[in-house]
Amino acid sequence: MLTEKEVAASWRKLFGQREMNDDIVGKAQGLIDNLRPESPLRHRLDSELDELIKAAEQRA
């Protein structure tokens, strides 16, 4: 299991300069799944991922 700090760093790298695709969404969900269910970071990243997916769908 990764620490919150490791997940946050991996998240920044994952979305740094890449286009959204299914692979990135899967990796992002995997990072979220590494966090405790009650983690505030988990809730924040889950919401952020939903917003990123919606934004990517609107651009497509």
N, C-alpha and C positions, 0 to 999 in steps of 0.2 A: 504494500500500500504506500502511496506517495504522500508526502506532507503537503499541506496547503501551499507552502512556498514553492515547492517543486511543480505542483499543478498550475499555479499562477504563471510561473516562468514558461512552462511548456505551452500554456494557452497563448501567451504573447507570441511565442515563436510560431505556433501553428497558424495564427491569423495575421502574422506580421505583414506579409506582402503577397499572399496567395489568393487566388480566386476561390470562391466557395464551390465545393463539389461534394459528392457523397462520401468520398474518402476522408475529407477533412471533417465533415459532420460526424462520421463514425469515430474518428480519433478524438474529437472534442467530447463526444458522449462518453467515450472510454475514460477520459480525464475526469469528467464529472462523476462517473461511477466509482472512481478511486477515493472520493471524499465521503466522510461520514454523512449519513442522512440528515442530521441536524445541523450540519455545517452552514454558516451564513454564506461562505464562498460558493458552496454547492448551489444554493438557491440563486445567487447572483449570476453565476455562470450559466445555469440552466435557463434563466430568463434572457440573458444576453444571447445565448445560442438560438433561442426561439426568435428573437428580434433579427438576428443575422440571417436566419433561414427565410423569414418573411421578406426581408429587404432583397435578398437574392432572387426570390420568386418574383418580386415585382419588377426587377430589372430584366428578367428573362422574357 
